């Protein structure tokens, strides 16, 4: 049986947010309920001549992590495509 992954093109992110060394990569996933987005947060760094990434953040990275996560959230919210988006009615209690 042939490997399905070998036949399918690599899935690419739909959007990327980057500030300095911190980036958010936004992926689109098809579900039964419609399109959903997942976000990967990473810190990029150079090890010698090679660029690498890490999911570990230092103290000074955290303000940028928060900002990049906020921008990623805004993009996902603005570009969300679900099949059952429900608007709250004017009489709803929260």
HULIN-V771838 format. One record per residue. N is the residue number from 0. SS is DSSP state (2 for helix, 1 for strand, 0 for the rest). NEAR is the number of other C-alpha atoms within 10 Angstrom. D_LAST is the distance of its C-alpha to the last C-alpha in whole Angstrom. Layout:
BEGIN
N,SS,NEAR,D_LAST + N,SS,NEAR,D_LAST
END
This chain:
BEGIN
0,0,3,53 + 1,0,6,52 + 2,0,7,49 + 3,2,8,46 + 4,2,8,45 + 5,2,8,48 + 6,2,8,48 + 7,0,8,45 + 8,0,8,44 + 9,0,8,42 + 10,0,9,39 + 11,0,10,38 + 12,0,14,35 + 13,0,10,33 + 14,1,14,32 + 15,1,17,33 + 16,1,17,32 + 17,1,19,35 + 18,1,12,35 + 19,0,10,38 + 20,0,13,39 + 21,1,25,35 + 22,1,22,34 + 23,1,23,31 + 24,1,19,32 + 25,1,21,30 + 26,1,17,31 + 27,1,18,30 + 28,1,11,30 + 29,1,11,30 + 30,1,10,28 + 31,0,8,28 + 32,0,11,24 + 33,1,13,25 + 34,1,14,26 + 35,1,15,24 + 36,1,18,25 + 37,1,14,27 + 38,1,18,28 + 39,1,14,31 + 40,1,22,31 + 41,1,19,35 + 42,1,21,37 + 43,1,16,41 + 44,1,13,44 + 45,1,9,48 + 46,1,9,50 + 47,0,7,53 + 48,0,6,53 + 49,1,7,51 + 50,1,9,47 + 51,1,12,45 + 52,1,15,41 + 53,1,11,39 + 54,0,10,36 + 55,0,10,36 + 56,0,14,35 + 57,0,8,37 + 58,2,6,36 + 59,2,8,37 + 60,2,14,35 + 61,2,12,32 + 62,2,11,31 + 63,2,18,32 + 64,2,22,30 + 65,2,12,27 + 66,2,15,27 + 67,2,22,29 + 68,2,21,26 + 69,2,14,23 + 70,2,16,26 + 71,2,24,26 + 72,2,17,22 + 73,2,12,22 + 74,2,16,25 + 75,2,19,23 + 76,2,11,20 + 77,2,9,22 + 78,2,11,25 + 79,0,15,22 + 80,0,16,24 + 81,1,14,22 + 82,0,11,23 + 83,0,8,20 + 84,0,10,17 + 85,0,7,14 + 86,0,6,13 + 87,0,9,9 + 88,0,7,11 + 89,0,6,11 + 90,0,6,10 + 91,0,6,6 + 92,0,6,4 + 93,0,4,0
END
